[in-house]
């Protein structure tokens, strides 16, 4: 197992460089540039001024030279400085990571503690009223756009009922609040973003859990366990559930990038100063260093998530561990 992990980590190195090369090329050949974005609203911006900006940002060099310059900095974990405010990209990312990480961890926890029981109950009570209702919920969850759901909840709970805030992560007058009031204010601000972020995940994971459980509980060893007189709970949770974990492990591994990458849509809608909003603003302003920094972090986390999923497979299924 240790040798397998080392091989996978070494394989990640060329993959990361390949991803950075493709990403760097795509964002630079896309329409628009930082110089155009910064000067389009200024009628007095001369051609010389635009040329000076290109030299300042290093955009006057050939594309492969720009990439090599960026790669040299990346090796030393330096993503450069933002084109927007001149701050270091690393500092901007570190500043926003805690907010995004908190929201997405809470969302992931909510997804797992809700979706897995729903999936198990739907599988063990197949074709029951609960199973039919959960199927309807899954269809609604898959078909509901995140931005539309967010706007509806903002109108209902924020505008019409006025019981939940609809933007930010804290109130303007938080300085005058005590510790307990600040905690309540923080929780109230997180209810809608966490709920919107988790809604689609609950629908998807509950369906994966149901399918995995249905496949397992039809196996011969489950019938044998029941024939031995074991209780339903022991058969389901001790024998069936562990063997139905494969789809759940896959989802968990694929969820790792989202913990840092954040939700561009709901962070922008709720005006949450996290990684998703930073990525959106950086894209609109063509802030190449910040875009590259966020995308590289997402790529690394994706590769690590796949590795974690593979290792988890081996821990869950001894047959896979024996092959490795």
Secondary structure, 3 states (H helix, E strand, C coil): CHHHHHHHHHHHHHHHHHHHHHHHHHHHHCCCCHHHHHHCCCCCCCHHHHHHHHHHHCCCCCHHHHHHHHHHHHHCCCCCECCCCCCEHHHHHHHHHHHHHHHHHHHHHHHHHHHHHHHHHHHHCCCCHHHHHHHHHHHHHHHCCHHHHHHHHHHHHHHHCCCCCCCCCCCCCHHHCCHHHHHHHHHHHHHHHHHHHHHHHHHHHHHHHHHHHHHHHCCHHHHHHHHCCCCHHHHHHHHHHHHCCHHHHHHHHHHHHHHHHCCHHHHHHCCCCCHHHHHHHHHHCCCHHHHHHHHHHHHHHHHHHHHHHHHHHHHHCHHHHHHC
